[in-house]
Amino acid sequence: MSFLPFSGGKRICFGKTFAEMVLKVICSMMADKFDFKFREQDKYNKSNLPMIMLGQTHFPKLPMIVTKRAD
């Protein structure tokens, strides 16, 4: 058990760390360039969004309308 090449700590798999960094950059770029709205606007608000629980195998679908922001 002493050889764990993709374990944790400082020497964790570089691909995993790189993928997480790219995901953060892409999400922030999309939030900057697009507007997101729920398709059924009056069905969801801050107090009744579906919760995602640990171990859940089915995630609720949240239909969204994505529009490009004006430059």
C-alpha positions as CSV (number, residue, x, y, z in Angstrom):
1,M,0.0,0.0,0.0
2,S,3.0,2.4,-0.1
3,F,2.7,3.0,-3.9
4,L,-0.4,5.0,-4.7
5,P,0.4,7.1,-7.8
6,F,-2.9,8.9,-8.0
7,S,-3.8,9.2,-4.3
8,G,-4.1,12.6,-2.5
9,G,-2.0,15.3,-1.1
10,K,0.5,17.4,-3.0
11,R,1.1,14.7,-5.6
12,I,-2.5,14.0,-6.6
13,C,-3.2,13.2,-10.2
14,F,-2.5,16.3,-12.3
15,G,-5.3,15.5,-14.7
16,K,-7.9,15.6,-12.0
17,T,-6.7,19.0,-10.7
18,F,-6.4,20.4,-14.2
19,A,-10.0,19.2,-15.1
20,E,-11.4,20.9,-11.9
21,M,-9.6,24.1,-12.8
22,V,-10.9,24.1,-16.4
23,L,-14.4,23.5,-15.2
24,K,-14.2,26.5,-12.9
25,V,-12.9,28.7,-15.7
26,I,-15.6,27.5,-18.2
27,C,-18.4,28.0,-15.7
28,S,-17.3,31.6,-14.9
29,M,-16.9,32.4,-18.6
30,M,-20.4,31.1,-19.3
31,A,-21.9,33.0,-16.4
32,D,-20.3,36.2,-17.9
33,K,-21.5,35.6,-21.5
34,F,-25.0,34.1,-21.0
35,D,-28.1,34.7,-19.0
36,F,-29.8,31.7,-17.4
37,K,-33.5,31.5,-16.4
38,F,-35.7,28.6,-15.4
39,R,-38.2,27.7,-18.1
40,E,-41.0,27.5,-15.6
41,Q,-40.1,30.8,-13.7
42,D,-43.0,30.8,-11.2
43,K,-42.4,27.1,-10.3
44,Y,-39.0,27.6,-8.7
45,N,-37.7,30.3,-6.4
46,K,-34.9,30.4,-3.8
47,S,-36.9,28.5,-1.2
48,N,-38.2,25.6,-3.2
49,L,-35.3,24.4,-5.5
50,P,-34.9,20.6,-5.6
51,M,-32.2,19.4,-3.2
52,I,-29.5,17.0,-4.3
53,M,-28.8,14.4,-1.6
54,L,-25.6,12.3,-1.1
55,G,-25.9,9.0,-2.8
56,Q,-28.8,10.1,-5.0
57,T,-28.8,8.4,-8.4
58,H,-31.4,10.5,-10.1
59,F,-31.0,14.2,-10.3
60,P,-34.0,16.4,-11.0
61,K,-34.2,18.0,-14.4
62,L,-34.2,21.8,-14.3
63,P,-35.2,23.1,-17.7
64,M,-33.4,26.4,-18.4
65,I,-33.5,29.1,-21.0
66,V,-30.0,30.3,-22.0
67,T,-29.7,33.6,-23.9
68,K,-26.6,35.3,-25.0
69,R,-25.9,38.7,-23.3
70,A,-25.7,41.8,-25.4
71,D,-22.1,43.0,-25.8
